[in-house]
Amino acid sequence: LNAYLLLCLIALPAAARADGDHSAPKGIPRFGENSAVTAFDAEEGFKMSEASLKTLGVRFTRLEGPAPWIVPKDALVRIKHTLGIYRRVEGWISFVLLQSATPKANTLLIRSEDLMPGDEIASEGASFLRMTEADLNSDTVDSCSH
């Protein structure tokens, strides 16, 4: 329930407009110091408060050693015909495309040109990060049904 409420608070400013304009109403920031999302940059990604990550159940795992890396299946995010994961570097969370994701028991063997040993990847809660990113990019992502 807490995760649902937090997502509503993240999405509410953009979704609550009856006139079809899904940009944040004037005076209500979509991100900032006291918000679930503390920063957003179209190229860097977004930052979330530690409290928000904890409430949503997002956990990160550090990649060790050379590729390929073994990650939980819950880390994988599918967007249309694309496979990727969410990576956190210096607090910035961004979507990283995978070259390959081979199933292995309850895990995946992944490769990506954009990942390096020491990177943190979202091993749990990646679907919440996807929803957050889609909301932040709502000017370019049509998430409406009308």
HELIX and SHEET records of a PDB file:
HELIX    1   1 ASN A    2  ALA A   15  1                                  14    
HELIX    2   2 GLU A   50  LEU A   56  1                                   7    
HELIX    3   3 LYS A   73  ALA A   75  5                                   3    
HELIX    4   4 ALA A  126  LEU A  136  1                                  11    
SHEET    1   A 2 VAL A  37  ASP A  41  0                                        
SHEET    2   A 2 GLY A  45  MET A  48 -1                                        
SHEET    1   B 4 ARG A  59  ARG A  62  0                                        
SHEET    2   B 4 GLU A 120  GLU A 124 -1                                        
SHEET    3   B 4 THR A  82  VAL A  89 -1                                        
SHEET    4   B 4 VAL A  77  ILE A  79 -1                                        
SHEET    1   C 4 ARG A  59  ARG A  62  0                                        
SHEET    2   C 4 GLU A 120  GLU A 124 -1                                        
SHEET    3   C 4 THR A  82  VAL A  89 -1                                        
SHEET    4   C 4 TRP A  92  LEU A  97 -1                                        
SHEET    1   D 3 TRP A  69  PRO A  72  0                                        
SHEET    2   D 3 THR A 107  ARG A 111 -1                                        
SHEET    3   D 3 SER A 100  LYS A 104 -1                                        
END                                                                             
